[in-house]
């Protein structure tokens, strides 16, 4: 089963050094998960200051700067993993580096028929690519 591991933390509490450490450690952990066949994707997000929210009500589109809601913790990124059950997902989540500063929420992924496979449009491979702290599965360079 696929699980999303949503990483919430107070983005103002991390120093630049801690953020870089988290990115480095997350990339290493993603490589370990990949070796075990558990890794699907991992993506850190820029701060909520860069967010744009979109709502559609009827035929009206509302676009606002910033996140949808003000909260103490913000979504900082996520891992998408394959795990045999919730117990294994909890074990994986407990080792995500971002959890040292915040909370990792585990959510089972709904499998929806008809969605494209990752990388299908670009002929992507299963090689992990690390770029500016982001770890994603995609086309090899």
N, CA, C and O atoms as CSV, one atom per row, in Angstrom:
chain,resi,resn,atom,element,x,y,z
A,1,UNK,N,N,0.838,-1.177,0.000
A,1,UNK,CA,C,0.000,0.000,0.000
A,1,UNK,C,C,0.884,1.242,0.000
A,1,UNK,O,O,1.960,1.248,0.597
A,2,UNK,N,N,0.426,2.280,-0.667
A,2,UNK,CA,C,1.161,3.540,-0.703
A,2,UNK,C,C,0.699,4.432,0.447
A,2,UNK,O,O,-0.485,4.498,0.778
A,3,UNK,N,N,1.684,5.119,1.045
A,3,UNK,CA,C,1.404,6.053,2.130
A,3,UNK,C,C,2.094,7.378,1.842
A,3,UNK,O,O,3.245,7.413,1.406
A,4,UNK,N,N,1.368,8.476,2.094
A,4,UNK,CA,C,1.966,9.812,2.065
A,4,UNK,C,C,2.400,10.138,3.483
A,4,UNK,O,O,1.631,9.971,4.430
A,5,UNK,N,N,3.619,10.597,3.623
A,5,UNK,CA,C,4.173,11.006,4.910
A,5,UNK,C,C,4.307,12.525,4.857
A,5,UNK,O,O,5.284,13.049,4.322
A,6,UNK,N,N,3.323,13.229,5.414
A,6,UNK,CA,C,3.274,14.688,5.355
A,6,UNK,C,C,4.043,15.262,6.541
A,6,UNK,O,O,3.751,14.934,7.691
A,7,UNK,N,N,5.010,16.106,6.266
A,7,UNK,CA,C,5.905,16.632,7.292
A,7,UNK,C,C,5.488,18.057,7.639
A,7,UNK,O,O,5.586,18.966,6.815
A,8,UNK,N,N,5.020,18.233,8.876
A,8,UNK,CA,C,4.592,19.541,9.366
A,8,UNK,C,C,5.595,20.045,10.393
A,8,UNK,O,O,6.030,19.291,11.263
A,9,UNK,N,N,5.961,21.318,10.294
A,9,UNK,CA,C,6.857,21.923,11.268
A,9,UNK,C,C,6.687,23.426,11.238
A,9,UNK,O,O,6.116,23.985,10.302
A,10,UNK,N,N,7.188,24.070,12.271
A,10,UNK,CA,C,7.185,25.534,12.308
A,10,UNK,C,C,8.374,25.989,11.474
A,10,UNK,O,O,9.522,25.915,11.914
A,11,UNK,N,N,8.087,26.459,10.270
A,11,UNK,CA,C,9.164,26.770,9.318
A,11,UNK,C,C,10.057,27.911,9.785
A,11,UNK,O,O,11.155,28.084,9.257
A,12,UNK,N,N,9.612,28.688,10.762
A,12,UNK,CA,C,10.442,29.796,11.246
A,12,UNK,C,C,11.461,29.348,12.286
A,12,UNK,O,O,12.357,30.118,12.632
A,13,UNK,N,N,11.346,28.115,12.794
A,13,UNK,CA,C,12.238,27.655,13.851
A,13,UNK,C,C,13.513,26.998,13.345
A,13,UNK,O,O,14.441,26.801,14.129
A,14,UNK,N,N,13.593,26.657,12.088
A,14,UNK,CA,C,14.791,26.023,11.558
A,14,UNK,C,C,15.788,27.069,11.083
A,14,UNK,O,O,15.438,27.996,10.352
A,15,UNK,N,N,17.032,26.907,11.508
A,15,UNK,CA,C,18.089,27.764,10.984
A,15,UNK,C,C,18.426,27.264,9.580
A,15,UNK,O,O,18.023,26.167,9.193
A,16,UNK,N,N,19.156,28.061,8.832
A,16,UNK,CA,C,19.574,27.624,7.496
A,16,UNK,C,C,20.426,26.369,7.590
A,16,UNK,O,O,20.310,25.479,6.748
A,17,UNK,N,N,21.280,26.287,8.603
A,17,UNK,CA,C,22.116,25.109,8.811
A,17,UNK,C,C,21.250,23.875,9.082
A,17,UNK,O,O,21.511,22.811,8.522
A,18,UNK,N,N,20.224,24.001,9.934
A,18,UNK,CA,C,19.327,22.878,10.228
A,18,UNK,C,C,18.559,22.457,8.977
A,18,UNK,O,O,18.366,21.265,8.735
A,19,UNK,N,N,18.123,23.432,8.187
A,19,UNK,CA,C,17.382,23.133,6.958
A,19,UNK,C,C,18.255,22.342,5.980
A,19,UNK,O,O,17.802,21.355,5.400
A,20,UNK,N,N,19.500,22.772,5.799
A,20,UNK,CA,C,20.427,22.056,4.914
A,20,UNK,C,C,20.709,20.652,5.440
A,20,UNK,O,O,20.789,19.698,4.666
A,21,UNK,N,N,20.858,20.529,6.759
A,21,UNK,CA,C,21.066,19.214,7.378
A,21,UNK,C,C,19.857,18.310,7.115
A,21,UNK,O,O,20.008,17.130,6.797
A,22,UNK,N,N,18.678,18.874,7.250
A,22,UNK,CA,C,17.449,18.107,7.008
A,22,UNK,C,C,17.374,17.653,5.551
A,22,UNK,O,O,17.022,16.504,5.287
A,23,UNK,N,N,17.695,18.524,4.610
A,23,UNK,CA,C,17.688,18.154,3.191
A,23,UNK,C,C,18.702,17.044,2.912
A,23,UNK,O,O,18.394,16.068,2.227
A,24,UNK,N,N,19.908,17.203,3.448
A,24,UNK,CA,C,20.955,16.204,3.240
A,24,UNK,C,C,20.542,14.856,3.830
A,24,UNK,O,O,20.659,13.823,3.170
A,25,UNK,N,N,20.062,14.870,5.072
A,25,UNK,CA,C,19.657,13.631,5.728
A,25,UNK,C,C,18.447,13.003,5.043
A,25,UNK,O,O,18.347,11.778,4.962
A,26,UNK,N,N,17.532,13.830,4.552
A,26,UNK,CA,C,16.351,13.323,3.847
A,26,UNK,C,C,16.741,12.655,2.531
A,26,UNK,O,O,16.186,11.618,2.169
A,27,UNK,N,N,17.696,13.252,1.819
A,27,UNK,CA,C,18.161,12.643,0.569
A,27,UNK,C,C,18.810,11.294,0.848
A,27,UNK,O,O,18.594,10.335,0.108
A,28,UNK,N,N,19.609,11.215,1.920
A,28,UNK,CA,C,20.237,9.952,2.296
A,28,UNK,C,C,19.174,8.920,2.663
A,28,UNK,O,O,19.261,7.766,2.244
A,29,UNK,N,N,18.182,9.323,3.434
A,29,UNK,CA,C,17.124,8.397,3.835
A,29,UNK,C,C,16.322,7.929,2.618
A,29,UNK,O,O,15.941,6.761,2.535
A,30,UNK,N,N,16.069,8.835,1.682
A,30,UNK,CA,C,15.358,8.463,0.453
A,30,UNK,C,C,16.152,7.406,-0.320
A,30,UNK,O,O,15.567,6.468,-0.862
A,31,UNK,N,N,17.470,7.551,-0.373
A,31,UNK,CA,C,18.300,6.548,-1.052
A,31,UNK,C,C,18.211,5.197,-0.339
A,31,UNK,O,O,18.149,4.158,-0.996
A,32,UNK,N,N,18.204,5.200,0.998
A,32,UNK,CA,C,18.062,3.960,1.760
A,32,UNK,C,C,16.708,3.301,1.485
A,32,UNK,O,O,16.632,2.090,1.277
A,33,UNK,N,N,15.644,4.103,1.487
A,33,UNK,CA,C,14.310,3.567,1.190
A,33,UNK,C,C,14.266,3.000,-0.233
A,33,UNK,O,O,13.650,1.963,-0.480
A,34,UNK,N,N,14.924,3.693,-1.158
A,34,UNK,CA,C,14.938,3.248,-2.546
A,34,UNK,C,C,15.616,1.883,-2.678
A,34,UNK,O,O,15.143,1.021,-3.419
A,35,UNK,N,N,16.720,1.690,-1.963
A,35,UNK,CA,C,17.416,0.400,-1.998
A,35,UNK,C,C,16.513,-0.726,-1.500
A,35,UNK,O,O,16.620,-1.861,-1.964
A,36,UNK,N,N,15.629,-0.415,-0.562
A,36,UNK,CA,C,14.713,-1.413,-0.016
A,36,UNK,C,C,13.400,-1.523,-0.778
A,36,UNK,O,O,12.508,-2.268,-0.371
A,37,UNK,N,N,13.272,-0.785,-1.885
A,37,UNK,CA,C,12.061,-0.846,-2.695
A,37,UNK,C,C,10.864,-0.134,-2.084
A,37,UNK,O,O,9.727,-0.394,-2.476
A,38,UNK,N,N,11.104,0.767,-1.125
A,38,UNK,CA,C,10.016,1.469,-0.428
A,38,UNK,C,C,9.811,2.898,-0.920
A,38,UNK,O,O,8.744,3.474,-0.709
A,39,UNK,N,N,10.803,3.472,-1.563
A,39,UNK,CA,C,10.774,4.879,-1.970
A,39,UNK,C,C,9.964,5.072,-3.242
A,39,UNK,O,O,10.130,4.339,-4.217
A,40,UNK,N,N,9.073,6.082,-3.220
A,40,UNK,CA,C,8.361,6.488,-4.426
A,40,UNK,C,C,8.678,7.937,-4.786
A,40,UNK,O,O,8.878,8.258,-5.957
A,41,UNK,N,N,8.725,8.825,-3.766
A,41,UNK,CA,C,9.007,10.230,-4.026
A,41,UNK,C,C,9.246,10.940,-2.695
A,41,UNK,O,O,8.802,10.471,-1.647
A,42,UNK,N,N,9.939,12.056,-2.740
A,42,UNK,CA,C,10.103,12.933,-1.577
A,42,UNK,C,C,10.315,14.344,-2.092
A,42,UNK,O,O,11.101,14.568,-3.012
A,43,UNK,N,N,9.606,15.297,-1.491
A,43,UNK,CA,C,9.665,16.668,-1.992
A,43,UNK,C,C,9.594,17.657,-0.833
A,43,UNK,O,O,8.580,17.714,-0.136
A,44,UNK,N,N,10.659,18.443,-0.613
A,44,UNK,CA,C,10.545,19.552,0.336
A,44,UNK,C,C,9.857,20.727,-0.356
A,44,UNK,O,O,9.952,20.881,-1.574
A,45,UNK,N,N,9.176,21.542,0.416
A,45,UNK,CA,C,8.460,22.685,-0.139
A,45,UNK,C,C,9.108,23.987,0.315
A,45,UNK,O,O,9.670,24.062,1.408
A,46,UNK,N,N,9.025,25.011,-0.533
A,46,UNK,CA,C,9.447,26.349,-0.126
A,46,UNK,C,C,8.494,26.824,0.970
A,46,UNK,O,O,7.440,26.224,1.179
A,47,UNK,N,N,8.856,27.886,1.661
A,47,UNK,CA,C,8.058,28.386,2.783
A,47,UNK,C,C,6.663,28.822,2.335
A,47,UNK,O,O,6.407,29.042,1.151
A,48,UNK,N,N,5.780,28.939,3.311
A,48,UNK,CA,C,4.404,29.355,3.016
A,48,UNK,C,C,4.342,30.769,2.451
A,48,UNK,O,O,3.337,31.150,1.851
A,49,UNK,N,N,5.405,31.552,2.636
A,49,UNK,CA,C,5.444,32.901,2.053
A,49,UNK,C,C,5.377,32.847,0.533
A,49,UNK,O,O,5.005,33.836,-0.099
A,50,UNK,N,N,5.731,31.707,-0.069
A,50,UNK,CA,C,5.700,31.565,-1.524
A,50,UNK,C,C,4.408,30.917,-2.020
A,50,UNK,O,O,4.227,30.731,-3.224
A,51,UNK,N,N,3.510,30.572,-1.093
A,51,UNK,CA,C,2.291,29.844,-1.456
A,51,UNK,C,C,1.260,30.744,-2.131
A,51,UNK,O,O,1.185,31.944,-1.868
A,52,UNK,N,N,0.483,30.139,-2.993
A,52,UNK,CA,C,-0.687,30.759,-3.600
A,52,UNK,C,C,-1.830,29.775,-3.433
A,52,UNK,O,O,-1.678,28.591,-3.733
A,53,UNK,N,N,-2.976,30.253,-2.957
A,53,UNK,CA,C,-4.142,29.386,-2.755
A,53,UNK,C,C,-5.210,29.715,-3.782
A,53,UNK,O,O,-5.452,30.880,-4.101
A,54,UNK,N,N,-5.846,28.666,-4.295
A,54,UNK,CA,C,-6.902,28.829,-5.303
A,54,UNK,C,C,-8.165,28.140,-4.793
A,54,UNK,O,O,-8.120,26.992,-4.351
A,55,UNK,N,N,-9.278,28.841,-4.855
A,55,UNK,CA,C,-10.588,28.272,-4.550
A,55,UNK,C,C,-11.503,28.552,-5.729
A,55,UNK,O,O,-11.461,29.632,-6.319
A,56,UNK,N,N,-12.333,27.567,-6.070
A,56,UNK,CA,C,-13.326,27.747,-7.126
A,56,UNK,C,C,-14.689,27.483,-6.516
A,56,UNK,O,O,-14.926,26.409,-5.963
A,57,UNK,N,N,-15.581,28.448,-6.611
A,57,UNK,CA,C,-16.948,28.328,-6.120
A,57,UNK,C,C,-17.881,28.712,-7.265
A,57,UNK,O,O,-17.965,29.872,-7.665
A,58,UNK,N,N,-18.572,27.708,-7.771
A,58,UNK,CA,C,-19.392,27.947,-8.955
A,58,UNK,C,C,-18.476,28.262,-10.117
A,58,UNK,O,O,-17.606,27.461,-10.458
A,59,UNK,N,N,-18.662,29.422,-10.733
A,59,UNK,CA,C,-17.790,29.815,-11.843
A,59,UNK,C,C,-16.795,30.899,-11.423
A,59,UNK,O,O,-16.151,31.515,-12.272
A,60,UNK,N,N,-16.670,31.130,-10.115
A,60,UNK,CA,C,-15.741,32.149,-9.622
A,60,UNK,C,C,-14.478,31.503,-9.070
A,60,UNK,O,O,-14.530,30.575,-8.263
A,61,UNK,N,N,-13.354,32.016,-9.523
A,61,UNK,CA,C,-12.052,31.571,-9.045
A,61,UNK,C,C,-11.482,32.651,-8.138
A,61,UNK,O,O,-11.415,33.820,-8.518
A,62,UNK,N,N,-11.069,32.251,-6.929
A,62,UNK,CA,C,-10.442,33.177,-5.988
A,62,UNK,C,C,-8.997,32.749,-5.789
A,62,UNK,O,O,-8.716,31.612,-5.412
A,63,UNK,N,N,-8.081,33.686,-6.049
A,63,UNK,CA,C,-6.658,33.412,-5.900
A,63,UNK,C,C,-6.125,34.353,-4.832
A,63,UNK,O,O,-6.303,35.568,-4.914
A,64,UNK,N,N,-5.460,33.772,-3.814
A,64,UNK,CA,C,-4.888,34.590,-2.749
A,64,UNK,C,C,-3.450,34.171,-2.508
A,64,UNK,O,O,-3.074,33.017,-2.716
A,65,UNK,N,N,-2.656,35.137,-2.063
A,65,UNK,CA,C,-1.283,34.843,-1.689
A,65,UNK,C,C,-1.285,34.163,-0.338
A,65,UNK,O,O,-2.104,34.475,0.527
A,66,UNK,N,N,-0.365,33.236,-0.162
A,66,UNK,CA,C,-0.209,32.583,1.127
A,66,UNK,C,C,-0.978,31.282,1.236
A,66,UNK,O,O,-1.730,30.904,0.337
A,67,UNK,N,N,-0.771,30.602,2.363
A,67,UNK,CA,C,-1.434,29.312,2.576
A,67,UNK,C,C,-2.913,29.501,2.860
A,67,UNK,O,O,-3.362,30.616,3.124
A,68,UNK,N,N,-3.668,28.419,2.806
A,68,UNK,CA,C,-5.111,28.462,3.029
A,68,UNK,C,C,-5.443,28.892,4.449
A,68,UNK,O,O,-6.358,29.691,4.648
A,69,UNK,N,N,-4.726,28.384,5.435
A,69,UNK,CA,C,-5.033,28.685,6.833
A,69,UNK,C,C,-3.763,29.007,7.609
A,69,UNK,O,O,-2.691,28.476,7.318
A,70,UNK,N,N,-3.896,29.875,8.590
A,70,UNK,CA,C,-2.797,30.174,9.499
A,70,UNK,C,C,-2.753,29.090,10.556
A,70,UNK,O,O,-3.747,28.854,11.242
A,71,UNK,N,N,-1.624,28.431,10.696
A,71,UNK,CA,C,-1.467,27.382,11.688
A,71,UNK,C,C,-0.104,27.510,12.338
A,71,UNK,O,O,0.775,28.210,11.836
A,72,UNK,N,N,0.060,26.828,13.458
A,72,UNK,CA,C,1.342,26.844,14.162
A,72,UNK,C,C,2.395,26.087,13.377
A,72,UNK,O,O,3.562,26.478,13.367
A,73,UNK,N,N,1.996,25.004,12.717
A,73,UNK,CA,C,2.923,24.229,11.903
A,73,UNK,C,C,2.478,24.281,10.445
A,73,UNK,O,O,1.284,24.324,10.149
A,74,UNK,N,N,3.452,24.275,9.543
A,74,UNK,CA,C,3.161,24.337,8.119
A,74,UNK,C,C,3.629,23.054,7.446
A,74,UNK,O,O,4.532,22.374,7.933
A,75,UNK,N,N,2.999,22.734,6.315
A,75,UNK,CA,C,3.431,21.586,5.523
A,75,UNK,C,C,4.777,21.922,4.903
A,75,UNK,O,O,4.885,22.838,4.088
A,76,UNK,N,N,5.807,21.172,5.297
A,76,UNK,CA,C,7.157,21.452,4.817
A,76,UNK,C,C,7.588,20.569,3.668
A,76,UNK,O,O,8.548,20.885,2.964
A,77,UNK,N,N,6.880,19.454,3.469
A,77,UNK,CA,C,7.222,18.539,2.395
A,77,UNK,C,C,6.585,17.189,2.652
A,77,UNK,O,O,5.798,17.023,3.585
A,78,UNK,N,N,6.934,16.225,1.811
A,78,UNK,CA,C,6.362,14.891,2.003
A,78,UNK,C,C,7.263,13.821,1.414
A,78,UNK,O,O,8.094,14.080,0.544
A,79,UNK,N,N,7.071,12.624,1.913
A,79,UNK,CA,C,7.615,11.402,1.333
A,79,UNK,C,C,6.421,10.605,0.863
A,79,UNK,O,O,5.375,10.612,1.511
A,80,UNK,N,N,6.562,9.919,-0.253
A,80,UNK,CA,C,5.566,8.962,-0.721
A,80,UNK,C,C,6.271,7.618,-0.741
A,80,UNK,O,O,7.285,7.449,-1.419
A,81,UNK,N,N,5.725,6.652,0.014
A,81,UNK,CA,C,6.408,5.370,0.179
A,81,UNK,C,C,5.457,4.207,-0.060
A,81,UNK,O,O,4.236,4.361,-0.062
A,82,UNK,N,N,6.045,3.064,-0.257
A,82,UNK,CA,C,5.319,1.797,-0.342
A,82,UNK,C,C,5.607,1.056,0.952
A,82,UNK,O,O,6.769,0.868,1.313
A,83,UNK,N,N,4.561,0.630,1.658
A,83,UNK,CA,C,4.726,-0.127,2.905
A,83,UNK,C,C,3.689,-1.234,2.942
A,83,UNK,O,O,2.592,-1.085,2.401
A,84,UNK,N,N,4.035,-2.344,3.579
A,84,UNK,CA,C,3.118,-3.488,3.606
A,84,UNK,C,C,1.894,-3.220,4.477
A,84,UNK,O,O,0.821,-3.771,4.229
A,85,UNK,N,N,2.055,-2.361,5.513
A,85,UNK,CA,C,0.937,-2.052,6.401
A,85,UNK,C,C,1.269,-0.788,7.195
A,85,UNK,O,O,2.340,-0.202,7.041
A,86,UNK,N,N,0.320,-0.382,8.052
A,86,UNK,CA,C,0.516,0.836,8.835
A,86,UNK,C,C,1.705,0.721,9.776
A,86,UNK,O,O,2.413,1.705,9.986
A,87,UNK,N,N,1.940,-0.448,10.344
A,87,UNK,CA,C,3.088,-0.611,11.244
A,87,UNK,C,C,4.398,-0.307,10.533
A,87,UNK,O,O,5.259,0.381,11.081
A,88,UNK,N,N,4.553,-0.820,9.309
A,88,UNK,CA,C,5.772,-0.528,8.553
A,88,UNK,C,C,5.814,0.956,8.188
A,88,UNK,O,O,6.886,1.561,8.210
A,89,UNK,N,N,4.669,1.550,7.853
A,89,UNK,CA,C,4.622,2.980,7.529
A,89,UNK,C,C,5.043,3.818,8.738
A,89,UNK,O,O,5.749,4.815,8.585
A,90,UNK,N,N,4.614,3.422,9.932
A,90,UNK,CA,C,5.003,4.138,11.150
A,90,UNK,C,C,6.512,4.042,11.357
A,90,UNK,O,O,7.151,5.025,11.732
A,91,UNK,N,N,7.079,2.867,11.116
A,91,UNK,CA,C,8.524,2.691,11.244
A,91,UNK,C,C,9.265,3.600,10.271
A,91,UNK,O,O,10.251,4.237,10.643
A,92,UNK,N,N,8.799,3.664,9.031
A,92,UNK,CA,C,9.419,4.533,8.025
A,92,UNK,C,C,9.300,5.997,8.449
A,92,UNK,O,O,10.277,6.744,8.403
A,93,UNK,N,N,8.093,6.401,8.862
A,93,UNK,CA,C,7.855,7.795,9.251
A,93,UNK,C,C,8.707,8.212,10.441
A,93,UNK,O,O,9.136,9.362,10.529
A,94,UNK,N,N,8.953,7.282,11.353
A,94,UNK,CA,C,9.720,7.622,12.557
A,94,UNK,C,C,11.174,7.951,12.253
A,94,UNK,O,O,11.869,8.507,13.103
A,95,UNK,N,N,11.645,7.616,11.056
A,95,UNK,CA,C,13.033,7.892,10.672
A,95,UNK,C,C,13.157,9.054,9.693
A,95,UNK,O,O,14.263,9.351,9.241
A,96,UNK,N,N,12.058,9.716,9.356
A,96,UNK,CA,C,12.132,10.878,8.456
A,96,UNK,C,C,12.770,12.041,9.211
A,96,UNK,O,O,12.279,12.427,10.272
A,97,UNK,N,N,13.860,12.608,8.681
A,97,UNK,CA,C,14.591,13.654,9.396
A,97,UNK,C,C,13.743,14.859,9.812
A,97,UNK,O,O,13.975,15.414,10.886
A,98,UNK,N,N,12.790,15.274,9.016
A,98,UNK,CA,C,11.954,16.425,9.364
A,98,UNK,C,C,11.155,16.220,10.639
A,98,UNK,O,O,10.736,17.190,11.270
A,99,UNK,N,N,10.942,14.973,11.021
A,99,UNK,CA,C,10.226,14.676,12.250
A,99,UNK,C,C,10.973,15.114,13.497
A,99,UNK,O,O,10.379,15.226,14.569
A,100,UNK,N,N,12.281,15.366,13.367
A,100,UNK,CA,C,13.066,15.861,14.508
A,100,UNK,C,C,12.609,17.244,14.934
A,100,UNK,O,O,12.763,17.614,16.098
A,101,UNK,N,N,12.046,18.017,14.004
A,101,UNK,CA,C,11.623,19.380,14.295
A,101,UNK,C,C,10.109,19.534,14.292
A,101,UNK,O,O,9.590,20.557,14.738
A,102,UNK,N,N,9.397,18.536,13.796
A,102,UNK,CA,C,7.952,18.691,13.671
A,102,UNK,C,C,7.225,17.373,13.806
A,102,UNK,O,O,7.613,16.508,14.592
A,103,UNK,N,N,6.175,17.231,13.036
A,103,UNK,CA,C,5.288,16.074,13.082
A,103,UNK,C,C,5.207,15.445,11.700
A,103,UNK,O,O,5.145,16.157,10.697
A,104,UNK,N,N,5.207,14.119,11.636
A,104,UNK,CA,C,5.003,13.413,10.378
A,104,UNK,C,C,3.619,12.758,10.438
A,104,UNK,O,O,3.378,11.865,11.250
A,105,UNK,N,N,2.730,13.209,9.581
A,105,UNK,CA,C,1.383,12.641,9.488
A,105,UNK,C,C,1.389,11.573,8.396
A,105,UNK,O,O,1.856,11.815,7.284
A,106,UNK,N,N,0.873,10.404,8.719
A,106,UNK,CA,C,0.817,9.292,7.765
A,106,UNK,C,C,-0.594,9.184,7.217
A,106,UNK,O,O,-1.557,9.109,7.980
A,107,UNK,N,N,-0.720,9.175,5.891
A,107,UNK,CA,C,-2.040,9.043,5.265
A,107,UNK,C,C,-1.962,8.008,4.159
A,107,UNK,O,O,-1.115,8.116,3.272
A,108,UNK,N,N,-2.852,6.983,4.196
A,108,UNK,CA,C,-2.902,6.035,3.082
A,108,UNK,C,C,-3.318,6.770,1.810
A,108,UNK,O,O,-4.122,7.702,1.850
A,109,UNK,N,N,-2.767,6.342,0.699
A,109,UNK,CA,C,-3.066,6.965,-0.592
A,109,UNK,C,C,-4.217,6.223,-1.252
A,109,UNK,O,O,-4.225,4.992,-1.289
A,110,UNK,N,N,-5.182,6.957,-1.768
A,110,UNK,CA,C,-6.290,6.374,-2.523
A,110,UNK,C,C,-5.792,6.093,-3.934
A,110,UNK,O,O,-5.313,6.994,-4.623
A,111,UNK,N,N,-5.906,4.858,-4.353
A,111,UNK,CA,C,-5.506,4.483,-5.712
A,111,UNK,C,C,-6.679,4.792,-6.640
A,111,UNK,O,O,-7.747,4.193,-6.507
A,112,UNK,N,N,-6.493,5.712,-7.568
A,112,UNK,CA,C,-7.537,6.131,-8.501
A,112,UNK,C,C,-7.205,5.595,-9.885
A,112,UNK,O,O,-6.146,5.899,-10.433
A,113,UNK,N,N,-8.096,4.808,-10.445
A,113,UNK,CA,C,-7.893,4.250,-11.784
A,113,UNK,C,C,-7.821,5.373,-12.810
A,113,UNK,O,O,-8.552,6.359,-12.713
A,114,UNK,N,N,-6.946,5.222,-13.781
A,114,UNK,CA,C,-6.864,6.173,-14.883
A,114,UNK,C,C,-5.840,7.273,-14.710
A,114,UNK,O,O,-5.611,8.041,-15.644
A,115,UNK,N,N,-5.204,7.379,-13.527
A,115,UNK,CA,C,-4.160,8.390,-13.366
A,115,UNK,C,C,-2.903,7.940,-14.094
A,115,UNK,O,O,-2.608,6.745,-14.121
A,116,UNK,N,N,-2.149,8.872,-14.689
A,116,UNK,CA,C,-0.919,8.474,-15.383
A,116,UNK,C,C,0.140,8.009,-14.393
A,116,UNK,O,O,0.161,8.446,-13.242
A,117,UNK,N,N,1.017,7.121,-14.849
A,117,UNK,CA,C,2.152,6.696,-14.040
A,117,UNK,C,C,3.144,7.842,-13.948
A,117,UNK,O,O,3.223,8.666,-14.859
A,118,UNK,N,N,3.891,7.904,-12.872
A,118,UNK,CA,C,4.915,8.930,-12.690
A,118,UNK,C,C,5.940,8.846,-13.805
A,118,UNK,O,O,6.460,7.768,-14.095
A,119,UNK,N,N,6.231,9.973,-14.430
A,119,UNK,CA,C,7.260,10.021,-15.454
A,119,UNK,C,C,6.861,9.451,-16.799
A,119,UNK,O,O,7.692,9.406,-17.706
A,120,UNK,N,N,5.624,9.013,-16.965
A,120,UNK,CA,C,5.214,8.381,-18.215
A,120,UNK,C,C,5.318,9.339,-19.402
A,120,UNK,O,O,5.668,8.918,-20.505
A,121,UNK,N,N,5.020,10.619,-19.186
A,121,UNK,CA,C,5.051,11.582,-20.287
A,121,UNK,C,C,6.476,11.866,-20.748
A,121,UNK,O,O,6.693,12.227,-21.904
A,122,UNK,N,N,7.446,11.706,-19.853
A,122,UNK,CA,C,8.826,12.012,-20.213
A,122,UNK,C,C,9.654,10.760,-20.412
A,122,UNK,O,O,10.859,10.837,-20.651
A,123,UNK,N,N,9.007,9.597,-20.314
A,123,UNK,CA,C,9.774,8.359,-20.433
A,123,UNK,C,C,10.712,8.184,-19.259
A,123,UNK,O,O,11.808,7.642,-19.402
A,124,UNK,N,N,10.269,8.656,-18.069
A,124,UNK,CA,C,11.114,8.679,-16.879
A,124,UNK,C,C,11.575,7.307,-16.434
A,124,UNK,O,O,10.935,6.290,-16.704
A,125,UNK,N,N,12.696,7.308,-15.750
A,125,UNK,CA,C,13.239,6.081,-15.184
A,125,UNK,C,C,12.932,6.036,-13.699
A,125,UNK,O,O,12.289,6.940,-13.164
A,126,UNK,N,N,13.380,5.009,-13.049
A,126,UNK,CA,C,13.189,4.902,-11.608
A,126,UNK,C,C,14.397,5.408,-10.837
A,126,UNK,O,O,14.498,5.175,-9.633
A,127,UNK,N,N,15.317,6.097,-11.509
A,127,UNK,CA,C,16.483,6.660,-10.847
A,127,UNK,C,C,16.048,7.829,-9.972
A,127,UNK,O,O,15.230,8.650,-10.386
A,128,UNK,N,N,16.589,7.900,-8.782
A,128,UNK,CA,C,16.313,9.037,-7.893
A,128,UNK,C,C,17.209,10.198,-8.313
A,128,UNK,O,O,18.384,10.002,-8.622
A,129,UNK,N,N,16.656,11.392,-8.325
A,129,UNK,CA,C,17.393,12.582,-8.685
A,129,UNK,C,C,17.368,13.542,-7.507
A,129,UNK,O,O,16.305,13.783,-6.935
A,130,UNK,N,N,18.504,14.088,-7.136
A,130,UNK,CA,C,18.588,15.047,-6.046
A,130,UNK,C,C,18.958,16.391,-6.655
A,130,UNK,O,O,19.995,16.522,-7.306
A,131,UNK,N,N,18.095,17.402,-6.439
A,131,UNK,CA,C,18.361,18.734,-6.979
A,131,UNK,C,C,17.940,19.780,-5.961
A,131,UNK,O,O,16.764,19.866,-5.610
A,132,UNK,N,N,18.887,20.573,-5.486
A,132,UNK,CA,C,18.631,21.652,-4.527
A,132,UNK,C,C,17.815,21.154,-3.351
A,132,UNK,O,O,16.880,21.827,-2.918
A,133,UNK,N,N,18.149,19.998,-2.832
A,133,UNK,CA,C,17.489,19.479,-1.649
A,133,UNK,C,C,16.224,18.699,-1.944
A,133,UNK,O,O,15.703,18.025,-1.055
A,134,UNK,N,N,15.714,18.768,-3.168
A,134,UNK,CA,C,14.506,18.028,-3.510
A,134,UNK,C,C,14.903,16.648,-4.001
A,134,UNK,O,O,15.832,16.499,-4.795
A,135,UNK,N,N,14.201,15.659,-3.527
A,135,UNK,CA,C,14.455,14.299,-3.977
A,135,UNK,C,C,13.182,13.835,-4.656
A,135,UNK,O,O,12.133,13.748,-4.019
A,136,UNK,N,N,13.266,13.536,-5.948
A,136,UNK,CA,C,12.099,13.088,-6.682
A,136,UNK,C,C,12.480,11.949,-7.592
A,136,UNK,O,O,13.640,11.802,-7.978
A,137,UNK,N,N,11.501,11.149,-7.930
A,137,UNK,CA,C,11.711,10.094,-8.909
A,137,UNK,C,C,11.364,10.692,-10.261
A,137,UNK,O,O,10.304,11.298,-10.417
A,138,UNK,N,N,12.236,10.530,-11.233
A,138,UNK,CA,C,11.952,11.119,-12.533
A,138,UNK,C,C,12.966,10.710,-13.574
A,138,UNK,O,O,13.710,9.746,-13.395
A,139,UNK,N,N,12.989,11.446,-14.653
A,139,UNK,CA,C,13.874,11.130,-15.763
A,139,UNK,C,C,15.322,11.308,-15.353
A,139,UNK,O,O,15.673,12.245,-14.636
A,140,UNK,N,N,16.142,10.405,-15.813
A,140,UNK,CA,C,17.574,10.525,-15.547
A,140,UNK,C,C,18.151,11.631,-16.409
A,140,UNK,O,O,17.708,11.842,-17.539
A,141,UNK,N,N,19.139,12.337,-15.877
A,141,UNK,CA,C,19.749,13.435,-16.629
A,141,UNK,C,C,20.755,12.925,-17.615
A,141,UNK,O,O,21.367,13.712,-18.336
